[in-house]
């Protein structure tokens, strides 16, 4: 049985999505900014904690996310 090695990148706070830097199928390197959020007039970069390939993008610019929402998934 194959082990699931996917990683969900989560929102750490309530925020607006300003931009998503990667699309499904694109390679991400550890340390890349994958999503840019805005909260209380501050821009908050969401950084990839590991390298991988984007298997799903769960948000789009203009979305409002809650703490714990999945932003994207890395395979």
Biopython code that builds the backbone (N, CA, C, O; Angstrom):
import numpy as np
from Bio.PDB.StructureBuilder import StructureBuilder

atoms = [
    (1, "UNK", "N", (0.842, -1.183, 0.000)),
    (1, "UNK", "CA", (0.000, 0.000, 0.000)),
    (1, "UNK", "C", (0.890, 1.249, 0.000)),
    (1, "UNK", "O", (1.817, 1.351, 0.804)),
    (2, "UNK", "N", (0.612, 2.184, -0.887)),
    (2, "UNK", "CA", (1.411, 3.412, -0.992)),
    (2, "UNK", "C", (1.119, 4.351, 0.167)),
    (2, "UNK", "O", (-0.025, 4.523, 0.585)),
    (3, "UNK", "N", (2.170, 4.941, 0.662)),
    (3, "UNK", "CA", (2.028, 5.897, 1.762)),
    (3, "UNK", "C", (1.733, 7.279, 1.197)),
    (3, "UNK", "O", (2.383, 7.709, 0.244)),
    (4, "UNK", "N", (0.763, 7.977, 1.771)),
    (4, "UNK", "CA", (0.414, 9.327, 1.323)),
    (4, "UNK", "C", (1.460, 10.300, 1.859)),
    (4, "UNK", "O", (1.618, 10.456, 3.070)),
    (5, "UNK", "N", (2.168, 10.947, 0.943)),
    (5, "UNK", "CA", (3.221, 11.879, 1.351)),
    (5, "UNK", "C", (2.831, 13.320, 1.048)),
    (5, "UNK", "O", (3.686, 14.206, 1.038)),
    (6, "UNK", "N", (1.543, 13.559, 0.800)),
    (6, "UNK", "CA", (1.114, 14.924, 0.492)),
    (6, "UNK", "C", (1.157, 15.793, 1.742)),
    (6, "UNK", "O", (1.017, 15.311, 2.866)),
    (7, "UNK", "N", (1.354, 17.076, 1.513)),
    (7, "UNK", "CA", (1.411, 18.057, 2.589)),
    (7, "UNK", "C", (0.424, 19.167, 2.287)),
    (7, "UNK", "O", (0.470, 19.773, 1.217)),
    (8, "UNK", "N", (-0.471, 19.432, 3.231)),
    (8, "UNK", "CA", (-1.400, 20.554, 3.084)),
    (8, "UNK", "C", (-0.758, 21.803, 3.659)),
    (8, "UNK", "O", (-0.237, 21.790, 4.774)),
    (9, "UNK", "N", (-0.799, 22.883, 2.890)),
    (9, "UNK", "CA", (-0.331, 24.176, 3.382)),
    (9, "UNK", "C", (-1.564, 24.927, 3.842)),
    (9, "UNK", "O", (-2.492, 25.154, 3.066)),
    (10, "UNK", "N", (-1.570, 25.315, 5.120)),
    (10, "UNK", "CA", (-2.755, 25.880, 5.768)),
    (10, "UNK", "C", (-2.619, 27.370, 6.037)),
    (10, "UNK", "O", (-1.513, 27.890, 6.189)),
    (11, "UNK", "N", (-3.760, 28.047, 6.094)),
    (11, "UNK", "CA", (-3.794, 29.447, 6.525)),
    (11, "UNK", "C", (-3.607, 29.477, 8.040)),
    (11, "UNK", "O", (-4.187, 28.665, 8.761)),
    (12, "UNK", "N", (-2.804, 30.405, 8.511)),
    (12, "UNK", "CA", (-2.554, 30.514, 9.944)),
    (12, "UNK", "C", (-3.427, 31.566, 10.611)),
    (12, "UNK", "O", (-3.368, 31.755, 11.826)),
    (13, "UNK", "N", (-4.249, 32.259, 9.797)),
    (13, "UNK", "CA", (-5.104, 33.319, 10.338)),
    (13, "UNK", "C", (-6.219, 33.620, 9.348)),
    (13, "UNK", "O", (-6.184, 33.164, 8.205)),
    (14, "UNK", "N", (-7.189, 34.375, 9.782)),
    (14, "UNK", "CA", (-8.230, 34.885, 8.884)),
    (14, "UNK", "C", (-7.577, 35.944, 8.007)),
    (14, "UNK", "O", (-6.930, 36.860, 8.515)),
    (15, "UNK", "N", (-7.743, 35.824, 6.693)),
    (15, "UNK", "CA", (-7.070, 36.752, 5.780)),
    (15, "UNK", "C", (-7.731, 36.710, 4.411)),
    (15, "UNK", "O", (-8.517, 35.814, 4.100)),
    (16, "UNK", "N", (-7.388, 37.703, 3.606)),
    (16, "UNK", "CA", (-7.777, 37.737, 2.196)),
    (16, "UNK", "C", (-6.615, 37.182, 1.378)),
    (16, "UNK", "O", (-5.451, 37.435, 1.688)),
    (17, "UNK", "N", (-6.938, 36.426, 0.332)),
    (17, "UNK", "CA", (-5.908, 35.912, -0.570)),
    (17, "UNK", "C", (-5.608, 37.003, -1.597)),
    (17, "UNK", "O", (-6.488, 37.414, -2.353)),
    (18, "UNK", "N", (-4.363, 37.464, -1.617)),
    (18, "UNK", "CA", (-3.942, 38.465, -2.601)),
    (18, "UNK", "C", (-3.471, 37.808, -3.892)),
    (18, "UNK", "O", (-3.833, 38.241, -4.986)),
    (19, "UNK", "N", (-2.654, 36.754, -3.756)),
    (19, "UNK", "CA", (-2.153, 36.076, -4.947)),
    (19, "UNK", "C", (-1.756, 34.644, -4.612)),
    (19, "UNK", "O", (-1.440, 34.305, -3.472)),
    (20, "UNK", "N", (-1.785, 33.814, -5.661)),
    (20, "UNK", "CA", (-1.327, 32.428, -5.576)),
    (20, "UNK", "C", (-0.215, 32.296, -6.611)),
    (20, "UNK", "O", (-0.436, 32.539, -7.797)),
    (21, "UNK", "N", (0.981, 31.912, -6.164)),
    (21, "UNK", "CA", (2.159, 31.942, -7.023)),
    (21, "UNK", "C", (2.329, 30.704, -7.900)),
    (21, "UNK", "O", (3.098, 30.737, -8.861)),
    (22, "UNK", "N", (1.631, 29.618, -7.591)),
    (22, "UNK", "CA", (1.834, 28.369, -8.314)),
    (22, "UNK", "C", (0.506, 27.772, -8.747)),
    (22, "UNK", "O", (-0.535, 28.014, -8.135)),
    (23, "UNK", "N", (0.565, 26.976, -9.833)),
    (23, "UNK", "CA", (-0.612, 26.265, -10.324)),
    (23, "UNK", "C", (-0.387, 24.767, -10.168)),
    (23, "UNK", "O", (0.740, 24.318, -9.959)),
    (24, "UNK", "N", (-1.451, 24.010, -10.269)),
    (24, "UNK", "CA", (-1.368, 22.558, -10.192)),
    (24, "UNK", "C", (-0.337, 22.046, -11.199)),
    (24, "UNK", "O", (-0.332, 22.441, -12.365)),
    (25, "UNK", "N", (0.539, 21.152, -10.716)),
    (25, "UNK", "CA", (1.561, 20.556, -11.563)),
    (25, "UNK", "C", (2.898, 21.257, -11.525)),
    (25, "UNK", "O", (3.891, 20.714, -12.010)),
    (26, "UNK", "N", (2.949, 22.449, -10.961)),
    (26, "UNK", "CA", (4.212, 23.189, -10.908)),
    (26, "UNK", "C", (5.048, 22.750, -9.704)),
    (26, "UNK", "O", (4.517, 22.370, -8.661)),
    (27, "UNK", "N", (6.360, 22.814, -9.878)),
    (27, "UNK", "CA", (7.295, 22.444, -8.808)),
    (27, "UNK", "C", (7.508, 23.625, -7.863)),
    (27, "UNK", "O", (7.636, 24.773, -8.289)),
    (28, "UNK", "N", (7.541, 23.314, -6.579)),
    (28, "UNK", "CA", (7.773, 24.295, -5.516)),
    (28, "UNK", "C", (9.042, 23.889, -4.782)),
    (28, "UNK", "O", (9.259, 22.708, -4.512)),
    (29, "UNK", "N", (9.874, 24.866, -4.461)),
    (29, "UNK", "CA", (11.093, 24.621, -3.698)),
    (29, "UNK", "C", (10.881, 25.115, -2.270)),
    (29, "UNK", "O", (10.250, 26.147, -2.042)),
    (30, "UNK", "N", (11.416, 24.365, -1.322)),
    (30, "UNK", "CA", (11.343, 24.786, 0.082)),
    (30, "UNK", "C", (11.780, 26.237, 0.189)),
    (30, "UNK", "O", (12.825, 26.616, -0.340)),
    (31, "UNK", "N", (10.975, 27.058, 0.879)),
    (31, "UNK", "CA", (11.292, 28.472, 1.057)),
    (31, "UNK", "C", (10.576, 29.387, 0.084)),
    (31, "UNK", "O", (10.566, 30.604, 0.273)),
    (32, "UNK", "N", (9.968, 28.814, -0.971)),
    (32, "UNK", "CA", (9.200, 29.635, -1.918)),
    (32, "UNK", "C", (7.959, 30.216, -1.254)),
    (32, "UNK", "O", (7.343, 29.572, -0.405)),
    (33, "UNK", "N", (7.597, 31.432, -1.643)),
    (33, "UNK", "CA", (6.314, 32.002, -1.235)),
    (33, "UNK", "C", (5.269, 31.424, -2.172)),
    (33, "UNK", "O", (5.324, 31.650, -3.381)),
    (34, "UNK", "N", (4.309, 30.673, -1.618)),
    (34, "UNK", "CA", (3.306, 30.009, -2.448)),
    (34, "UNK", "C", (2.004, 30.793, -2.536)),
    (34, "UNK", "O", (1.308, 30.743, -3.549)),
    (35, "UNK", "N", (1.682, 31.512, -1.473)),
    (35, "UNK", "CA", (0.460, 32.320, -1.427)),
    (35, "UNK", "C", (0.793, 33.607, -0.676)),
    (35, "UNK", "O", (1.583, 33.600, 0.269)),
    (36, "UNK", "N", (0.187, 34.703, -1.104)),
    (36, "UNK", "CA", (0.336, 35.971, -0.399)),
    (36, "UNK", "C", (-1.027, 36.335, 0.177)),
    (36, "UNK", "O", (-2.007, 36.475, -0.554)),
    (37, "UNK", "N", (-1.072, 36.485, 1.502)),
    (37, "UNK", "CA", (-2.302, 36.840, 2.197)),
    (37, "UNK", "C", (-2.235, 38.283, 2.665)),
    (37, "UNK", "O", (-1.157, 38.871, 2.751)),
    (38, "UNK", "N", (-3.401, 38.850, 2.968)),
    (38, "UNK", "CA", (-3.491, 40.204, 3.531)),
    (38, "UNK", "C", (-4.435, 40.151, 4.717)),
    (38, "UNK", "O", (-5.552, 39.640, 4.628)),
    (39, "UNK", "N", (-3.960, 40.690, 5.825)),
    (39, "UNK", "CA", (-4.777, 40.773, 7.027)),
    (39, "UNK", "C", (-4.400, 42.048, 7.768)),
    (39, "UNK", "O", (-3.221, 42.312, 8.009)),
    (40, "UNK", "N", (-5.393, 42.824, 8.122)),
    (40, "UNK", "CA", (-5.185, 44.068, 8.851)),
    (40, "UNK", "C", (-4.174, 44.977, 8.138)),
    (40, "UNK", "O", (-3.317, 45.591, 8.774)),
    (41, "UNK", "N", (-4.293, 45.049, 6.803)),
    (41, "UNK", "CA", (-3.453, 45.889, 5.945)),
    (41, "UNK", "C", (-1.987, 45.477, 5.928)),
    (41, "UNK", "O", (-1.118, 46.263, 5.552)),
    (42, "UNK", "N", (-1.718, 44.239, 6.338)),
    (42, "UNK", "CA", (-0.358, 43.698, 6.281)),
    (42, "UNK", "C", (-0.340, 42.542, 5.298)),
    (42, "UNK", "O", (-1.261, 41.725, 5.281)),
    (43, "UNK", "N", (0.702, 42.467, 4.476)),
    (43, "UNK", "CA", (0.872, 41.347, 3.568)),
    (43, "UNK", "C", (1.642, 40.242, 4.288)),
    (43, "UNK", "O", (2.680, 40.492, 4.900)),
    (44, "UNK", "N", (1.123, 39.023, 4.206)),
    (44, "UNK", "CA", (1.718, 37.890, 4.893)),
    (44, "UNK", "C", (2.059, 36.814, 3.863)),
    (44, "UNK", "O", (1.155, 36.202, 3.294)),
    (45, "UNK", "N", (3.350, 36.574, 3.614)),
    (45, "UNK", "CA", (3.702, 35.499, 2.687)),
    (45, "UNK", "C", (3.548, 34.139, 3.368)),
    (45, "UNK", "O", (3.908, 33.977, 4.534)),
    (46, "UNK", "N", (3.014, 33.171, 2.635)),
    (46, "UNK", "CA", (2.928, 31.790, 3.113)),
    (46, "UNK", "C", (4.046, 31.032, 2.406)),
    (46, "UNK", "O", (4.081, 30.958, 1.177)),
    (47, "UNK", "N", (4.956, 30.473, 3.194)),
    (47, "UNK", "CA", (6.179, 29.864, 2.692)),
    (47, "UNK", "C", (6.057, 28.339, 2.682)),
    (47, "UNK", "O", (5.541, 27.746, 3.630)),
    (48, "UNK", "N", (6.533, 27.712, 1.609)),
    (48, "UNK", "CA", (6.564, 26.246, 1.533)),
    (48, "UNK", "C", (7.620, 25.720, 2.498)),
    (48, "UNK", "O", (8.767, 26.167, 2.484)),
    (49, "UNK", "N", (7.223, 24.768, 3.333)),
    (49, "UNK", "CA", (8.153, 24.192, 4.298)),
    (49, "UNK", "C", (8.930, 23.021, 3.726)),
    (49, "UNK", "O", (9.856, 22.510, 4.357)),
    (50, "UNK", "N", (8.544, 22.594, 2.515)),
    (50, "UNK", "CA", (9.283, 21.530, 1.830)),
    (50, "UNK", "C", (9.100, 21.690, 0.328)),
    (50, "UNK", "O", (8.198, 22.393, -0.128)),
    (51, "UNK", "N", (9.947, 21.043, -0.416)),
    (51, "UNK", "CA", (9.825, 21.040, -1.870)),
    (51, "UNK", "C", (8.802, 19.994, -2.291)),
    (51, "UNK", "O", (8.551, 19.030, -1.568)),
    (52, "UNK", "N", (8.218, 20.191, -3.461)),
    (52, "UNK", "CA", (7.262, 19.223, -3.979)),
    (52, "UNK", "C", (6.583, 19.766, -5.212)),
    (52, "UNK", "O", (6.967, 20.807, -5.744)),
    (53, "UNK", "N", (5.570, 19.052, -5.661)),
    (53, "UNK", "CA", (4.776, 19.453, -6.809)),
    (53, "UNK", "C", (3.374, 19.780, -6.322)),
    (53, "UNK", "O", (2.802, 19.041, -5.520)),
    (54, "UNK", "N", (2.822, 20.886, -6.805)),
    (54, "UNK", "CA", (1.475, 21.290, -6.391)),
    (54, "UNK", "C", (0.473, 20.296, -6.977)),
    (54, "UNK", "O", (0.368, 20.154, -8.195)),
    (55, "UNK", "N", (-0.259, 19.612, -6.102)),
    (55, "UNK", "CA", (-1.264, 18.654, -6.566)),
    (55, "UNK", "C", (-2.668, 19.247, -6.528)),
    (55, "UNK", "O", (-3.571, 18.736, -7.191)),
    (56, "UNK", "N", (-2.864, 20.328, -5.754)),
    (56, "UNK", "CA", (-4.175, 20.984, -5.703)),
    (56, "UNK", "C", (-4.026, 22.405, -5.173)),
    (56, "UNK", "O", (-3.298, 22.653, -4.212)),
    (57, "UNK", "N", (-4.718, 23.318, -5.810)),
    (57, "UNK", "CA", (-4.806, 24.702, -5.334)),
    (57, "UNK", "C", (-6.238, 24.899, -4.861)),
    (57, "UNK", "O", (-7.178, 24.717, -5.636)),
    (58, "UNK", "N", (-6.411, 25.268, -3.602)),
    (58, "UNK", "CA", (-7.739, 25.340, -2.995)),
    (58, "UNK", "C", (-8.284, 26.758, -2.867)),
    (58, "UNK", "O", (-9.426, 26.936, -2.443)),
    (59, "UNK", "N", (-7.489, 27.777, -3.226)),
    (59, "UNK", "CA", (-7.921, 29.173, -3.090)),
    (59, "UNK", "C", (-7.590, 29.955, -4.350)),
    (59, "UNK", "O", (-6.808, 29.513, -5.192)),
    (60, "UNK", "N", (-8.200, 31.123, -4.458)),
    (60, "UNK", "CA", (-7.953, 32.031, -5.577)),
    (60, "UNK", "C", (-7.880, 33.447, -5.029)),
    (60, "UNK", "O", (-8.417, 33.724, -3.956)),
    (61, "UNK", "N", (-7.215, 34.357, -5.759)),
    (61, "UNK", "CA", (-7.183, 35.745, -5.314)),
    (61, "UNK", "C", (-8.599, 36.267, -5.078)),
    (61, "UNK", "O", (-9.506, 36.037, -5.877)),
    (62, "UNK", "N", (-8.766, 36.978, -3.958)),
    (62, "UNK", "CA", (-10.065, 37.510, -3.587)),
    (62, "UNK", "C", (-10.811, 36.661, -2.571)),
    (62, "UNK", "O", (-11.757, 37.132, -1.939)),
    (63, "UNK", "N", (-10.387, 35.406, -2.412)),
    (63, "UNK", "CA", (-11.021, 34.544, -1.409)),
    (63, "UNK", "C", (-10.682, 35.033, -0.005)),
    (63, "UNK", "O", (-9.637, 35.645, 0.218)),
    (64, "UNK", "N", (-11.575, 34.757, 0.930)),
    (64, "UNK", "CA", (-11.315, 34.995, 2.353)),
    (64, "UNK", "C", (-11.133, 33.628, 2.990)),
    (64, "UNK", "O", (-11.986, 32.752, 2.849)),
    (65, "UNK", "N", (-10.018, 33.448, 3.691)),
    (65, "UNK", "CA", (-9.729, 32.174, 4.337)),
    (65, "UNK", "C", (-9.790, 32.326, 5.850)),
    (65, "UNK", "O", (-9.565, 33.400, 6.408)),
    (66, "UNK", "N", (-10.102, 31.212, 6.483)),
    (66, "UNK", "CA", (-10.145, 31.140, 7.939)),
    (66, "UNK", "C", (-8.904, 30.384, 8.426)),
    (66, "UNK", "O", (-8.285, 29.645, 7.661)),
    (67, "UNK", "N", (-8.552, 30.567, 9.669)),
    (67, "UNK", "CA", (-7.430, 29.838, 10.245)),
    (67, "UNK", "C", (-7.666, 28.345, 10.062)),
    (67, "UNK", "O", (-8.730, 27.830, 10.405)),
    (68, "UNK", "N", (-6.661, 27.647, 9.515)),
    (68, "UNK", "CA", (-6.756, 26.212, 9.318)),
    (68, "UNK", "C", (-7.257, 25.783, 7.945)),
    (68, "UNK", "O", (-7.222, 24.596, 7.622)),
    (69, "UNK", "N", (-7.725, 26.735, 7.127)),
    (69, "UNK", "CA", (-8.168, 26.383, 5.774)),
    (69, "UNK", "C", (-6.974, 25.932, 4.935)),
    (69, "UNK", "O", (-5.870, 26.458, 5.077)),
    (70, "UNK", "N", (-7.208, 24.954, 4.060)),
    (70, "UNK", "CA", (-6.170, 24.474, 3.157)),
    (70, "UNK", "C", (-6.011, 25.470, 2.018)),
    (70, "UNK", "O", (-6.988, 25.824, 1.358)),
    (71, "UNK", "N", (-4.789, 25.922, 1.788)),
    (71, "UNK", "CA", (-4.498, 26.842, 0.698)),
    (71, "UNK", "C", (-4.094, 26.069, -0.563)),
    (71, "UNK", "O", (-4.621, 26.303, -1.650)),
    (72, "UNK", "N", (-3.143, 25.143, -0.386)),
    (72, "UNK", "CA", (-2.783, 24.257, -1.481)),
    (72, "UNK", "C", (-2.165, 22.995, -0.920)),
    (72, "UNK", "O", (-1.827, 22.917, 0.261)),
    (73, "UNK", "N", (-2.023, 22.000, -1.794)),
    (73, "UNK", "CA", (-1.501, 20.693, -1.393)),
    (73, "UNK", "C", (-0.288, 20.384, -2.236)),
    (73, "UNK", "O", (-0.311, 20.532, -3.458)),
    (74, "UNK", "N", (0.787, 19.946, -1.569)),
    (74, "UNK", "CA", (2.003, 19.511, -2.248)),
    (74, "UNK", "C", (2.086, 17.990, -2.228)),
    (74, "UNK", "O", (1.788, 17.352, -1.218)),
    (75, "UNK", "N", (2.496, 17.418, -3.357)),
    (75, "UNK", "CA", (2.708, 15.971, -3.436)),
    (75, "UNK", "C", (4.193, 15.688, -3.357)),
    (75, "UNK", "O", (4.604, 14.528, -3.405)),
]
sb = StructureBuilder()
sb.init_structure("model")
sb.init_model(0)
sb.init_chain("A")
sb.init_seg("    ")
for serial, (resi, resn, name, xyz) in enumerate(atoms, 1):
    if name == "N":
        sb.init_residue(resn, " ", resi, " ")
    sb.init_atom(name, np.array(xyz, "f"), 0.0, 1.0, " ", f" {name:<3s}", serial, name[0])
structure = sb.get_structure()
